[in-house]
Amino acid sequence: MTAALAYVVVAIGSWTSYRQAATNAMTLTVPVRIPVPRAFGSFATGAASCALGLLTLSIVSRTIATERPPLGNLWEYTVALGWGITLFTVIFEVAFKERAVSAVMMSVAATMMGVALVFFPSEISPLVPALQANRILGLHVTSMMLAYSALSISFGAASLYLVQGEGAEKRLARLPSGEVLEDIGYWSVLVGFPLLTLGIALGAYWANSAWGRYWGWDPKETAALLTWFIYAGYLHARVLRGWEGKRSAFVLVAGFGAVLFTYFAVNFLIAGLHSYAGV
């Protein structure tokens, strides 16, 4: 939460304070712009790095305590997803030297952790039989978690692009240019899409060992496939059709919407073989 708030302050860039100025004739209220100190950006990055370290320690401790990958229920998976989003936020901030997307993504990560604290029980409980193939579970779910984490960065970049607007003129001076935001979104998908493909393939292998079929159109399988098609469509449209600007940004926002649907709706609203909410 500290990192999210710090990034938001850095993204805003300044605030306005109103002060009284006395003259011979009257007293005036004068707006004064107060810029955010440059060191505050370094503080935000440091807070994000600290959060990443603490989440890593939490996951390692949980792994030791459970003697399995800590990915068996929504508490564990949400913590892992928050870790993954924080990890890729830090990586992309270093790679592109931009903190604006970090303001969006650390807010998303903080929200995910808040949801886990409020709604998901953290107690350690035995896994259902389908989840007891630890090696397959670890590979499949880890791939999906890393894919969703990487792809979430494209949502942050696309959201800021839609706020920033198109063209050479910046609508908000503190935000990166539209070209930079498009590059961040594109590279996010280049990283996340292969991981998503691997995760779905490993899931099919796991399904065959657990339920005796590779694919059964279970709600989560279907939702994951829909998500895959959205990001595949984005890459096809951008690389082969030259889609840029608002059209591609809307596709990326829709893709993240599909990720959230796969994550929440399948576990709470639609019953299926993948409903392991633990709540």
C-alpha positions as CSV (number, residue, x, y, z in Angstrom):
1,M,0.0,0.0,0.0
2,T,2.9,2.4,0.8
3,A,4.4,1.8,-2.5
4,A,1.1,2.3,-4.3
5,L,0.5,5.6,-2.6
6,A,4.0,6.8,-3.2
7,Y,3.7,6.0,-6.9
8,V,0.4,7.8,-7.2
9,V,1.9,10.9,-5.6
10,V,4.9,10.8,-8.1
11,A,2.5,10.3,-11.0
12,I,0.5,13.4,-9.9
13,G,3.7,15.4,-9.8
14,S,2.5,18.3,-7.7
15,W,-0.4,19.7,-5.7
16,T,-1.8,23.1,-5.2
17,S,-1.7,25.0,-1.9
18,Y,-3.6,28.2,-1.3
19,R,-1.9,30.9,0.7
20,Q,-2.9,34.3,1.9
21,A,-1.1,37.3,0.4
22,A,-1.7,40.7,2.1
23,T,-1.6,43.9,0.1
24,N,-2.3,47.5,1.1
25,A,-5.8,47.2,-0.3
26,M,-6.9,43.7,0.5
27,T,-5.9,40.1,1.4
28,L,-5.7,37.8,-1.6
29,T,-5.8,34.0,-1.8
30,V,-3.0,32.8,-4.1
31,P,-2.7,29.3,-5.5
32,V,0.9,28.0,-5.1
33,R,2.1,24.9,-7.0
34,I,4.2,22.6,-4.8
35,P,6.2,20.0,-6.8
36,V,6.9,16.5,-5.5
37,P,10.6,16.2,-4.5
38,R,12.6,14.1,-6.9
39,A,13.7,11.8,-4.1
40,F,10.1,10.7,-3.7
41,G,10.4,8.7,-6.9
42,S,13.3,6.7,-5.5
43,F,11.3,6.2,-2.3
44,A,8.4,4.7,-4.3
45,T,10.8,2.3,-6.2
46,G,12.4,1.3,-2.9
47,A,9.0,0.6,-1.3
48,A,8.1,-1.6,-4.3
49,S,11.4,-3.4,-4.0
50,C,10.8,-3.9,-0.3
51,A,7.3,-5.2,-0.9
52,L,8.7,-7.7,-3.5
53,G,11.2,-8.9,-0.9
54,L,8.6,-9.3,1.8
55,L,6.2,-11.2,-0.5
56,T,9.0,-13.4,-1.6
57,L,9.8,-14.2,2.0
58,S,6.1,-14.9,2.6
59,I,5.9,-17.4,-0.3
60,V,9.1,-19.2,0.7
61,S,7.8,-19.5,4.3
62,R,4.5,-20.8,3.1
63,T,6.2,-23.3,0.8
64,I,8.3,-24.6,3.8
65,A,5.3,-24.8,6.0
66,T,3.0,-26.7,3.5
67,E,5.8,-28.8,1.9
68,R,4.2,-28.0,-1.5
69,P,3.9,-25.1,-3.9
70,P,1.7,-22.5,-2.2
71,L,-0.8,-22.4,-5.0
72,G,-3.6,-24.6,-3.7
73,N,-6.3,-22.0,-2.9
74,L,-7.3,-18.4,-3.6
75,W,-5.4,-17.0,-0.6
76,E,-2.1,-18.6,-1.8
77,Y,-2.8,-17.8,-5.4
78,T,-3.7,-14.2,-4.8
79,V,-0.5,-13.7,-2.7
80,A,1.5,-15.3,-5.6
81,L,-0.3,-13.1,-8.1
82,G,0.4,-10.0,-6.1
83,W,4.1,-11.0,-6.0
84,G,4.1,-11.6,-9.7
85,I,2.5,-8.2,-10.5
86,T,5.0,-6.5,-8.2
87,L,7.9,-8.4,-9.8
88,F,7.0,-7.4,-13.3
89,T,6.2,-3.9,-12.3
90,V,9.8,-3.5,-10.9
91,I,11.3,-5.2,-14.0
92,F,9.4,-3.0,-16.5
93,E,10.1,0.2,-14.5
94,V,13.8,-0.6,-14.7
95,A,13.6,-1.5,-18.3
96,F,11.7,1.5,-19.5
97,K,12.7,4.0,-16.8
98,E,9.0,5.0,-16.3
99,R,7.1,5.1,-13.0
100,A,3.7,6.0,-14.2
101,V,2.7,2.4,-15.1
102,S,4.0,1.4,-11.7
103,A,1.4,3.7,-10.0
104,V,-1.4,1.7,-11.7
105,M,0.1,-1.7,-11.2
106,M,1.1,-1.3,-7.5
107,S,-2.5,-0.1,-6.9
108,V,-3.8,-3.2,-8.5
109,A,-1.4,-5.4,-6.5
110,A,-2.4,-3.7,-3.3
111,T,-6.1,-4.2,-4.2
112,M,-5.5,-7.9,-4.8
113,M,-3.8,-8.3,-1.4
114,G,-6.6,-6.4,0.3
115,V,-9.2,-8.7,-1.3
116,A,-7.2,-11.7,-0.1
117,L,-7.0,-10.4,3.5
118,V,-10.7,-9.6,3.6
119,F,-12.3,-12.5,1.8
120,F,-9.9,-15.5,1.6
121,P,-9.0,-17.7,4.6
122,S,-5.3,-18.1,5.1
123,E,-5.3,-21.3,7.1
124,I,-3.3,-24.2,5.7
125,S,-5.6,-27.1,4.7
126,P,-5.1,-30.4,2.8
127,L,-5.4,-30.2,-0.9
128,V,-8.2,-31.9,-2.8
129,P,-7.0,-35.0,-4.7
130,A,-6.9,-33.3,-8.1
131,L,-4.3,-30.8,-6.7
132,Q,-2.0,-33.3,-5.0
133,A,0.2,-33.9,-8.1
134,N,2.6,-31.3,-6.7
135,R,5.0,-31.1,-9.6
136,I,2.3,-30.7,-12.3
137,L,0.4,-28.3,-10.0
138,G,3.5,-26.1,-9.5
139,L,4.4,-25.9,-13.2
140,H,0.9,-25.3,-14.5
141,V,-0.3,-22.8,-11.9
142,T,3.0,-21.0,-11.7
143,S,3.0,-20.6,-15.5
144,M,-0.5,-19.2,-15.4
145,M,0.3,-16.9,-12.5
146,L,3.4,-15.5,-14.2
147,A,1.5,-15.1,-17.4
148,Y,-1.3,-13.1,-15.8
149,S,1.2,-11.0,-13.9
150,A,3.1,-10.1,-17.0
151,L,0.0,-9.4,-19.0
152,S,-1.4,-7.2,-16.3
153,I,1.4,-4.6,-17.1
154,S,-0.2,-4.2,-20.5
155,F,-3.4,-3.2,-18.8
156,G,-1.6,-0.5,-16.8
157,A,0.1,0.8,-20.0
158,A,-3.2,0.7,-22.0
159,S,-5.2,2.5,-19.3
160,L,-2.7,5.3,-19.2
161,Y,-2.6,5.5,-23.0
162,L,-6.3,6.0,-23.0
163,V,-6.0,8.7,-20.4
164,Q,-3.0,10.4,-22.2
165,G,-4.7,10.4,-25.6
166,E,-3.2,10.1,-29.1
167,G,-0.9,12.4,-31.0
168,A,2.4,14.0,-30.4
169,E,1.1,16.5,-27.8
170,K,0.8,15.1,-24.3
171,R,-2.4,15.6,-22.5
172,L,-0.8,15.1,-19.1
173,A,2.8,16.2,-18.8
174,R,3.6,13.7,-16.0
175,L,2.6,10.7,-18.1
176,P,4.9,9.0,-20.6
177,S,4.2,9.5,-24.3
178,G,1.7,7.4,-26.1
179,E,4.5,5.7,-28.0
180,V,6.3,4.6,-24.8
181,L,3.1,3.3,-23.3
182,E,2.3,1.3,-26.4
183,D,5.8,-0.2,-26.3
184,I,5.4,-1.2,-22.7
185,G,2.0,-2.8,-23.4
186,Y,3.5,-4.7,-26.4
187,W,6.5,-6.0,-24.6
188,S,4.3,-7.1,-21.7
189,V,2.2,-9.3,-24.1
190,L,5.4,-10.6,-25.7
191,V,6.5,-11.8,-22.3
192,G,3.1,-13.0,-21.0
193,F,1.6,-14.6,-24.0
194,P,4.2,-17.5,-24.3
195,L,3.8,-18.1,-20.6
196,L,0.0,-18.2,-21.0
197,T,0.4,-20.7,-23.9
198,L,2.7,-22.9,-21.8
199,G,0.3,-22.7,-18.8
200,I,-2.7,-23.8,-20.9
201,A,-0.7,-26.7,-22.4
202,L,0.5,-27.8,-19.0
203,G,-3.1,-27.5,-17.7
204,A,-4.3,-29.9,-20.5
205,Y,-1.6,-32.4,-19.5
206,W,-2.6,-32.0,-15.8
207,A,-6.3,-32.5,-16.8
208,N,-5.5,-35.8,-18.5
209,S,-3.7,-37.1,-15.4
210,A,-6.4,-35.9,-13.0
211,W,-9.6,-36.4,-14.9
212,G,-8.7,-38.6,-17.9
213,R,-9.2,-36.0,-20.6
214,Y,-7.0,-33.2,-22.0
215,W,-9.8,-30.8,-22.6
216,G,-13.4,-30.8,-21.4
217,W,-14.7,-27.2,-21.9
218,D,-14.8,-26.7,-18.1
219,P,-15.6,-23.0,-17.4
220,K,-12.1,-22.1,-16.4
221,E,-10.6,-23.9,-19.4
222,T,-13.0,-22.0,-21.6
223,A,-12.3,-18.7,-20.0
224,A,-8.5,-19.2,-20.2
225,L,-8.8,-20.1,-23.9
226,L,-10.9,-16.9,-24.5
227,T,-8.1,-14.9,-22.8
228,W,-5.6,-16.6,-25.0
229,F,-7.6,-15.7,-28.1
230,I,-7.8,-12.0,-27.0
231,Y,-4.0,-11.6,-26.6
232,A,-3.4,-13.7,-29.8
233,G,-5.7,-11.3,-31.6
234,Y,-3.8,-8.3,-30.2
235,L,-0.5,-9.7,-31.5
236,H,-1.9,-10.5,-34.8
237,A,-3.6,-7.1,-35.2
238,R,-0.5,-5.2,-34.1
239,V,2.2,-7.1,-36.0
240,L,0.4,-8.1,-39.2
241,R,-2.4,-5.4,-39.4
242,G,-0.5,-2.5,-37.9
243,W,-3.1,-1.8,-35.2
244,E,-1.9,0.9,-32.9
245,G,-3.4,3.6,-30.7
246,K,-6.8,3.3,-29.1
247,R,-7.9,0.2,-30.9
248,S,-5.0,-1.9,-29.5
249,A,-5.3,-0.2,-26.0
250,F,-9.0,-1.3,-25.8
251,V,-8.0,-4.9,-26.7
252,L,-5.5,-4.9,-23.9
253,V,-8.0,-3.6,-21.4
254,A,-10.5,-6.3,-22.6
255,G,-7.7,-8.9,-22.2
256,F,-7.2,-8.0,-18.6
257,G,-11.0,-8.0,-18.1
258,A,-10.9,-11.6,-19.3
259,V,-8.1,-12.4,-16.9
260,L,-10.2,-11.0,-14.0
261,F,-13.2,-13.0,-15.2
262,T,-11.1,-16.2,-15.3
263,Y,-9.8,-15.5,-11.9
264,F,-12.9,-14.4,-10.0
265,A,-16.1,-15.5,-11.9
266,V,-15.1,-19.1,-12.4
267,N,-14.3,-19.5,-8.7
268,F,-17.4,-17.7,-7.3
269,L,-20.1,-17.5,-9.9
270,I,-19.7,-20.5,-12.2
271,A,-19.3,-24.0,-10.7
272,G,-16.7,-26.2,-12.4
273,L,-13.8,-28.6,-11.8
274,H,-11.4,-25.7,-11.2
275,S,-13.4,-24.1,-8.4
276,Y,-10.8,-24.3,-5.6
277,A,-11.6,-21.0,-3.9
278,G,-11.1,-22.3,-0.4
279,V,-13.9,-20.0,0.9
